Amino acid sequence: MSTRKNILRATVSGALVAAVAIFGAPGAFGADSPQGDTWQSIAKLPDWSGSWRPDRFVSDNQGDYPIPLTPPYAKVLAELRRITRTPGGDVPSNTKWCIPIGPSQTRLSMYEYAFTPGQVVMLPETNEVRHIFTDGRGHRADHKPTFAGDSIGHWEGDTLVIETVAMQPGSEWLHGFKTGEAAADMRLVERMRLSAPNKLEIVNTYYSKIALTEPYTFTLTKTRVPTPMSEDICAQNNRDINGKGGQMFNTTPPPLR
């Protein structure tokens, strides 16, 4: 083999190694032939245009329905529920301090969805934008934990399947409930589809051996509305912070050690 061919092969191999290091090797979660990677294939996807309003928000801190939590996390939820049931009690969610919530923001806000080649962009009225990469890449090995985490997805027919990891400890996975140490292994899978022409169904499943004894699944729905989203700037006229300027309760689970 000629020296020139050896140099070319080495250059291509080096580029592939660099690409894997940056984006992560495509895993089993990604699709082999990504749908939505071209404008032509996007035209065949379901119509998610317009604004989508949550149908009903029930806090995880209300009621007594079971969540399969490990003991440290069950203790925090019990305290959150106690605060919620106390007259005048108010769970100190991130929203009080205008801090991003994370992927669970989808249950609280109106959203618009934009399809572009290789990704779905989620645009909430609170400006906490999420990028769902659908080009077949895997999770980035060098992704630093963030409130939104690192999200990849693929289409299974008319259902968008999203996997999110690398959420930071301050991200809320349930209402007012921070991820804490479970950020190290927490994984969220969302399955989104139109259950009716103007109804979007979102099945959420959380996985974590630190926070959960088994996967936890719940379903949300949104309705397409004719009203466009309004600008929602949290810091403008924010009256949620209590008079003392501090949290009533620390919702970060205690260290496991």
WOURCOR-V392338 format. One record per residue. N is the residue number from 0. PHI is phi in whole degrees, -180 to 180 (none if undefined). NEAR is the number of other C-alpha atoms within 10 Angstrom. Layout:
N_PHI_NEAR / N_PHI_NEAR
This chain:
0_none_5 / 1_-72_6 / 2_-60_8 / 3_-63_9 / 4_-68_10 / 5_-63_10 / 6_-64_11 / 7_-63_11 / 8_-64_12 / 9_-64_12 / 10_-66_11 / 11_-63_11 / 12_-63_12 / 13_-63_11 / 14_-66_12 / 15_-67_13 / 16_-61_12 / 17_-63_12 / 18_-64_12 / 19_-65_16 / 20_-64_13 / 21_-79_14 / 22_-104_15 / 23_86_17 / 24_-71_18 / 25_-58_16 / 26_-99_12 / 27_-66_9 / 28_-69_16 / 29_-76_23 / 30_-88_18 / 31_-68_13 / 32_-121_12 / 33_-58_19 / 34_-85_23 / 35_88_22 / 36_-90_18 / 37_-136_14 / 38_-62_12 / 39_-66_11 / 40_-76_12 / 41_-62_16 / 42_-63_11 / 43_-92_11 / 44_-79_16 / 45_-60_14 / 46_-86_14 / 47_-109_18 / 48_-68_12 / 49_93_17 / 50_-104_20 / 51_-123_25 / 52_-107_22 / 53_-59_18 / 54_-74_15 / 55_-162_11 / 56_-114_12 / 57_-115_11 / 58_-63_15 / 59_-66_17 / 60_-87_21 / 61_-101_14 / 62_78_11 / 63_-123_9 / 64_-66_8 / 65_-76_9 / 66_-124_16 / 67_-74_14 / 68_-94_20 / 69_-74_15 / 70_-51_13 / 71_-62_14 / 72_-79_23 / 73_-64_17 / 74_-65_13 / 75_-66_20 / 76_-62_22 / 77_-60_13 / 78_-71_16 / 79_-62_24 / 80_-68_19 / 81_-63_14 / 82_-63_19 / 83_-61_17 / 84_-84_15 / 85_-78_9 / 86_-53_7 / 87_83_7 / 88_-71_13 / 89_-147_18 / 90_-68_23 / 91_-79_22 / 92_-75_21 / 93_-55_18 / 94_-61_17 / 95_-65_16 / 96_-108_17 / 97_57_16 / 98_-100_15 / 99_-56_20 / 100_-88_24 / 101_119_24 / 102_-57_22 / 103_-69_17 / 104_-57_21 / 105_-60_20 / 106_-82_22 / 107_-105_19 / 108_-116_18 / 109_-74_23 / 110_-136_24 / 111_-124_18 / 112_-124_17 / 113_-119_13 / 114_-98_21 / 115_-130_15 / 116_-55_17 / 117_89_20 / 118_-162_20 / 119_-114_20 / 120_-108_15 / 121_-98_17 / 122_-119_20 / 123_-86_24 / 124_-66_18 / 125_-90_20 / 126_73_14 / 127_-86_17 / 128_-72_15 / 129_-119_18 / 130_-110_17 / 131_-107_22 / 132_-82_24 / 133_-118_28 / 134_-95_22 / 135_94_23 / 136_-71_22 / 137_-94_22 / 138_-70_24 / 139_-71_19 / 140_-69_13 / 141_-103_11 / 142_-72_15 / 143_-80_11 / 144_-56_17 / 145_-135_17 / 146_-62_21 / 147_-80_23 / 148_78_22 / 149_-109_22 / 150_-117_23 / 151_-127_24 / 152_-154_28 / 153_-156_28 / 154_-98_20 / 155_-113_13 / 156_69_10 / 157_-99_13 / 158_-109_18 / 159_-89_21 / 160_-108_21 / 161_-119_21 / 162_-121_22 / 163_-123_20 / 164_-133_22 / 165_59_24 / 166_-82_29 / 167_-84_22 / 168_-57_19 / 169_-84_22 / 170_-70_27 / 171_-93_25 / 172_-97_23 / 173_-129_19 / 174_-60_21 / 175_74_23 / 176_-114_25 / 177_-76_25 / 178_-67_25 / 179_62_23 / 180_-66_18 / 181_-67_22 / 182_-58_23 / 183_-67_17 / 184_-135_14 / 185_-73_22 / 186_-137_20 / 187_-115_23 / 188_-116_20 / 189_-115_22 / 190_-117_19 / 191_-116_20 / 192_-155_21 / 193_-81_19 / 194_-89_12 / 195_-157_9 / 196_-52_11 / 197_-121_15 / 198_-130_19 / 199_-107_20 / 200_-103_18 / 201_-127_23 / 202_-97_15 / 203_-105_17 / 204_-131_16 / 205_-99_19 / 206_-125_18 / 207_-171_19 / 208_-78_14 / 209_-81_20 / 210_-98_24 / 211_-125_19 / 212_-88_14 / 213_-160_14 / 214_-58_16 / 215_-115_16 / 216_-121_14 / 217_-147_10 / 218_-120_13 / 219_-118_17 / 220_-133_21 / 221_-131_22 / 222_-115_19 / 223_-72_20 / 224_-123_14 / 225_-76_9 / 226_-80_10 / 227_-70_13 / 228_-66_19 / 229_-99_10 / 230_-70_10 / 231_-128_12 / 232_-105_12 / 233_-57_17 / 234_-71_13 / 235_-81_8 / 236_58_7 / 237_-72_12 / 238_-117_11 / 239_-81_16 / 240_-66_15 / 241_-69_12 / 242_-60_7 / 243_-84_7 / 244_74_9 / 245_-143_11 / 246_-75_15 / 247_-79_13 / 248_-155_13 / 249_-81_16 / 250_-89_22 / 251_-83_18 / 252_-57_20 / 253_-68_13 / 254_-58_8 / 255_-80_8 / 256_-81_3
